[in-house]
Amino acid sequence: MSSLQVNIVLASAILALVAHQLFRHNESYSPLLHGILVFGPPCLVAIYAFSFGDSPFDTFRQALITHIATLLSSIVVYRLSPWHPLARYPGPWSHAVTALVAGFWMATGNRNVHVRSLHERYGDVVRTAPNELSISDLSAIPHLWNVPRGPGMKGVSMSHTQVTMMGIQDPEEHARRRRPWNRGLNQAALKEYEGHIMNRAQLLVRRLEEQHGGTDLSKWLAYFAQDVMGDMAFGGVTELIRDGGHNNVFSVLEEGMIAAATLSQLPWLGIYLGFVPGVARKLTAMIRTMADLSIKRLERGSTTRDLFYYLNDEDLPDTPPPPPQQLADDGLLAVVAGSDTTAAALNNLFYCLLTNRATYVALQAEVDQVFRPEDDPYNAHRYQDMHYLRAVIYEVLRLYHPAAIGGQRQVPRNGHGVTAGSLYIPPGTIFFMALHALHVDPRYFTYPKEFWPERWLIHWGHFRVEDARMPAGKPQVHGDSFVHNDAAFIPFGNGINYCVGKGLAMMEMRMVVTALIHKFEIRLREGWNARQFPTQLKEYITSTRPELPVLLTPRW
């Protein structure tokens, strides 16, 4: 090897080390900057070699290979070294080396289960990616809710500049974008929506009456949630309950969610794919469909005060309307966060009811106590006194949360980090609260992996633990041995990122469950293996909805 070639290798290696430091200290998702740092140094080396008469093309190839090899080696060594800011936190070495592992687990739909197993092995704080922590330390979580969102939605949006409200990392901009949502989902607005939800629930009951010989309840619950959100977000664009799911414009969501979930862990990859036509076809179709629905709703104008009415600032006539792209982003968020989660929660709820007969009977007794056969089960005002119904909903959200992986956060890079109790999270660190791990932690809940709605009634003081029915096959719990920590139950988040749609979701779930239990005697189809349901639950940002075959017999 000539001295020139030695100099080329050394120069390429040194420039790669410099590029790594620039990557570390100046995090950016700009493909242009990435290209400059990856290809710029080899170009400089090629120009240098050309001045000595060497072939620029051969030199560039040699310099690029050396540059990339050194850059990757430097990254791996640093991530595994004791000098990395997250070196003190335990976790598998493969997770510390690359975020591709997290992306893999997200693509399988089993990341929440995998993360729970990591917490069981390593403790309350686990390093789940090179710059990411999963946290199930209950004393730390109250200090973390107001930390800004993480970069995951950049990957979902396939853009580092245009993201939905959930992906906005600037706290002031996030607060500004959230204001229309607050107005559109406050108590006064929910009262206006009550009639829409009631009409959809009544139609659902009528269509289920027609399903002789059994049906898949999962798909009808999805039609209900999607029709409601179609009414709320786009002024009524679907009739899925009426048409039995034909011409479902929301089907692209299910097709695109696997890619969306994977890219939420690999935002840089999502941004790159946004420049390659056809590669992320299903995700692109999902985004484009929501944009088209938003544009059509905008062109039609308002006939009722739906959610879009507030998102478009139509209640503030002196305020300029938001740009169409923002409305398209908000429409996508409304459908994913508003229909997917509700449909999954309802499906999980009926699975739990139908596999726990004593709970079904107890809930049916409460429904019959509040609503006689001739009564209107759609009277939302009367749901407030249905404590067992609320306990069943809370227990389902605890055990089978429809978004159990939790929301991603990132400590600002230009700050001093975040101290949460005994935990210190360095600047720039991405983290999330492991909801599933918290919700099934025996330190916080008695019989944590059992479906046991009575735990909530005990906690609320409706009866003593000694008088409560225990989960099947479990010994009686007494007094001081009963554990229930409300702080560990976080189904709707907290702080500035608190789920603004909680009221709407609870109204939908209460109305549908009450209406179906009031009208039908529901049983699982004979011969169906109920044990397969939990294994088929996958989470791609929101959880999937496995088949739930049932027989419905009208009670009156």
ABEGO torsion letter per residue (X at the ends): XBAAAAAAAAAAAAAAAAAAAAAAABBBABAAAAAAAAAAAAAAAAAAAAAAGBBAAAAAAAAAAAAAAAAAAAAAAAAABAABAAAABBEBAAAAABAAAAAAAAAAGAAAAAAAAAAAAAEABBBABAABBBBABAAAAAAAAABBBBAAAAAAAGBAABBBAAABABAAAAAAAAAAAAAAABAAAAAAAAAAAAAAAAAAAAAAAABBGEBBAAAAAAAAAAAAAAAAAAGGABBAAAAGGBGBAAAAAAAAAAAAAAAAABAAAAAAAAABBGABAAAAAAAAAAAAAAAAAAAAEBABBBAAAAAAGAABAABBBBBAAAAAAAAAAAAAAAAAAAAAAAAAAAAAAAABAAAAAAAAAAAAAABBAABBAABAAAAAABAAAAAAAAAAAAABBABAAEBBBBBBAABAEBBBEABBBBBGBBBBBBAAAAAABAAABBGAABBBAAAAAAAAGABBAAABBBBBGBBBBBEAABBBBAAABBAAEBEAABBAAAAAAAAAAAAAAAAAAAABBBBBBBGBBAAAAAAABBBBGBBBBBBBBBBBBBAX
